[in-house]
Amino acid sequence: MKITTKDKCRVIVIISVKNSFRERYTETPYWKLKLASFNTTKHVKVLMVTPDKDNEISSKANPRKARIVLEYDLDGVYIAKQDFDRADKVKSIKDLIPDIERLVREDQWK
């Protein structure tokens, strides 16, 4: 398939990758909220990928502020390690590609 300048392009998903958080866990949710405030970008999904080296978001039982904010404001958080508490929006990195494929199918260039 040859893509020309006449073809339409559309951003469907933005992926933020963070190695550790410190006080930066609010940056990605901030941009999600900014995107949601405009009609032209409100459809864009924002996902985060992290190894969660500092265990900021791994626990659901005693969640830290970072997990609460990320899980509430983002469309998905994908953790690249074995031991963590899963939730509807907190998943394994193995789920990332299938979820992106699903989002693209659901969007279908609306």
C-alpha positions as CSV (number, residue, x, y, z in Angstrom):
1,M,0.0,0.0,0.0
2,K,1.4,3.3,-1.0
3,I,0.6,6.3,1.3
4,T,0.2,9.7,-0.3
5,T,-0.3,13.1,1.1
6,K,-4.0,12.8,0.2
7,D,-4.3,9.9,2.8
8,K,-5.7,10.9,6.1
9,C,-3.6,10.3,9.3
10,R,-5.0,10.2,12.7
11,V,-3.4,9.9,16.1
12,I,-5.2,7.2,18.1
13,V,-2.8,6.4,20.9
14,I,0.1,8.1,22.7
15,I,2.4,5.9,24.7
16,S,4.4,7.5,27.6
17,V,7.4,5.4,28.8
18,K,8.7,6.1,32.3
19,N,11.5,4.2,34.0
20,S,10.8,5.7,37.5
21,F,8.4,8.3,38.7
22,R,9.6,10.3,41.7
23,E,7.3,13.4,41.4
24,R,6.8,12.9,37.6
25,Y,3.7,10.7,37.8
26,T,1.5,13.7,37.1
27,E,3.0,14.6,33.8
28,T,1.3,12.1,31.6
29,P,-2.1,12.5,33.3
30,Y,-1.7,16.3,32.7
31,W,-1.3,15.8,29.0
32,K,-4.2,13.3,28.9
33,L,-6.4,16.0,30.4
34,K,-5.1,18.6,28.0
35,L,-5.9,16.4,25.0
36,A,-9.4,15.7,26.4
37,S,-10.1,19.4,26.5
38,F,-10.1,19.8,22.7
39,N,-12.6,18.4,20.3
40,T,-9.8,17.5,17.8
41,T,-7.8,15.5,20.3
42,K,-10.3,14.2,22.9
43,H,-10.5,10.8,21.2
44,V,-6.7,10.2,21.7
45,K,-6.0,7.4,24.2
46,V,-3.0,7.9,26.5
47,L,-1.1,4.8,27.8
48,M,1.9,4.5,30.1
49,V,4.5,1.8,30.1
50,T,6.9,1.3,33.0
51,P,9.0,-1.3,34.8
52,D,7.9,0.4,38.0
53,K,11.4,0.0,39.5
54,D,10.4,1.9,42.7
55,N,7.1,0.0,43.2
56,E,5.1,3.1,43.0
57,I,2.1,1.5,41.2
58,S,2.5,-2.2,41.7
59,S,0.3,-2.5,44.8
60,K,-3.5,-2.3,44.7
61,A,-4.0,-3.2,48.4
62,N,-2.2,0.0,49.7
63,P,-2.0,2.2,46.6
64,R,0.3,5.1,46.6
65,K,-0.8,8.4,45.1
66,A,0.9,7.6,41.8
67,R,-1.2,4.5,41.2
68,I,-4.4,6.2,42.1
69,V,-3.7,9.1,39.7
70,L,-2.5,7.0,36.9
71,E,-5.2,4.4,37.1
72,Y,-7.9,7.1,37.3
73,D,-6.7,9.5,34.6
74,L,-5.0,7.3,32.0
75,D,-6.5,4.9,29.6
76,G,-4.1,2.1,30.5
77,V,-0.9,1.4,32.5
78,Y,1.4,-1.4,31.4
79,I,3.9,-2.8,33.8
80,A,7.1,-4.6,32.5
81,K,7.6,-6.9,35.5
82,Q,6.1,-10.1,36.8
83,D,4.9,-9.3,40.3
84,F,2.2,-6.6,40.5
85,D,-1.5,-6.2,41.3
86,R,-3.5,-6.2,38.0
87,A,-6.7,-4.2,37.5
88,D,-8.9,-3.2,34.5
89,K,-6.4,-0.4,33.6
90,V,-3.2,-1.8,35.1
91,K,-1.9,-4.7,33.0
92,S,1.1,-6.6,31.9
93,I,3.3,-5.2,29.1
94,K,2.3,-8.3,27.2
95,D,-1.2,-6.8,26.9
96,L,0.0,-3.6,25.2
97,I,0.0,-4.6,21.6
98,P,-3.3,-6.5,21.6
99,D,-4.9,-3.5,23.4
100,I,-3.5,-1.0,20.8
101,E,-4.8,-3.2,18.0
102,R,-8.2,-3.2,19.7
103,L,-8.2,0.6,20.0
104,V,-7.3,1.0,16.4
105,R,-10.1,-1.4,15.3
106,E,-12.6,0.4,17.5
107,D,-11.6,3.8,16.2
108,Q,-11.8,3.0,12.5
109,W,-11.0,6.6,11.5
110,K,-14.0,8.2,13.1
